[in-house]
Amino acid sequence: MAVQDFQQGLFAYLSANSTLTALISTRLYPVNLPQDVTDPAVVFKQIGNNDDDGLQAASTLLRPLYEFEAHASTYIVARQIIRAITSILENYSGAMGSCTVQSVLRGDDAEDLDPDTGIYWTSREFEFFVTEG
């Protein structure tokens, strides 16, 4: 199982969520935020991979670590988006594309204001415990 399969499932799952799309429409982007994108928007990317190897064989459990960044013209909207993503993902278990998410753990948060653009951003990390099928 490739992490790319999981990422495609994650993108599809979030893109289909009406709570999130009410906040950002279709502005959900993997890896990089496009230049001159209308805000609010979300970018997500894998920032780590904590795969476990068993003592006798390679594990089938993947543990990709993802960061989600919400970009908005106001701090309040950026926080609302991250809270919505947290509500959608935290403690989720079930199908996500061709993978099965066993659990999701929330990680660190960060936030700032980009002085060049005046856009607020807030981020949160999530670690996924994923198996194939």
N, C-alpha and C positions, 0 to 999 in steps of 0.2 A: 504494500500500500504506500502510495506516495503522499507526502504532505500536500502536494498540489491538488489531489483529489479532495482532501479535506478543505482546503482553502476555497475551492470552487463551491463546495457544499455550504460552507460558511457564508460566502457571498450571496448565494441563492436564498439561504434561510433568512438572512438579514434584509435582503432586498424585498422579500415577500411580507415582511412584518409591517402591518399598517400603522402601528404606533411610531415606528422609526421613520417610515416614509412620510407620515404627516409632518414630521419635523424637518426632514432633509430632502424630500422628494426622491429623486433618483441619484442624488449626489453622494454616492458611496463608492470609494475608490480604493483598490489595492495598491499598496506600496507608496505611491506618490500622489500628492494633490496636484491636479493639472493647473497650469498657469492660468490666471485670470478666471478661475472658477467662481461662480456665484456662491455666496455663503447663505445659509449654513451648509456645511459639508462634513463628511467623515472620511478619513483615510485610515486604513488598517494594514498592518504588516507583521510578518513573523519576525520576532526579535530573538528567538532562542528555540532550542529543541532539546528537551530533557529526556530522550529515549532511554529506557531502562533495558539493559541486557540481563537475561537470566543467568544463573550459574551454569546451566547445561546447554542453553541455546539462546539465540536472539529472541527478545520479547516481541510480541505482536502489538504491544501497547505503545502508542506514540503519545508524547507529551509536548506538543508545540506550544510555545509562548507567543501570544499576540499582543500588540499594542494598538489601541484605538485612539485616534485624536479627533476631537470635534472642533471645528473652526466656525466661529460666528462673529457677527459684528457687536454682540453684547455678551458679557460674561454670563448673564442669566441663561441665555439660550444655549451657550456652549455647555453649561452644567446640566441643563435639561436633557440635552442629547446624550451626554455620558450617563446620566441616571437612567434614561430609557434603555440604552445598550446594556447597562448593568442588570436592569430588570428582566430583559430578554434572555441574557446569557447566564447569569449567576444561578448556580444549582441546576442548570439544564442537563437533562439526559434524554437521549433518544437519537433518532436518525438525523443525519445531516449529510445530504448527498449520498454517496456510496459508503459512507462511514457511519459508525455508531459512537456517539459521544457518551462516555460513561459518567463523566462529571466535569464541571467547570469551576475553577477557583479564581477568585478575584485577587489581583495583585496590587502593585503600587499605583499611585495617582500623581499627576503633576499638572501644573497650569501656568499660563503666562499670557502676556500681551505682546504681540509683535509690534515694536515701535515703528517699523517702516510702513506697515500696512494698516495698523490700528485694529487688527483682527485678534480677538481672544481665542485661545485654544486651551483645551483641557484634555488630558489623556488618562487612560486607565489600562492596565495590563490584565490579561486573562490567560490562565494556563488550562489547556484542554487535555483531557484524558480520553484518547480515541483508539478505537479498534476498527478493523475492516469489517464491513457488512453489518 
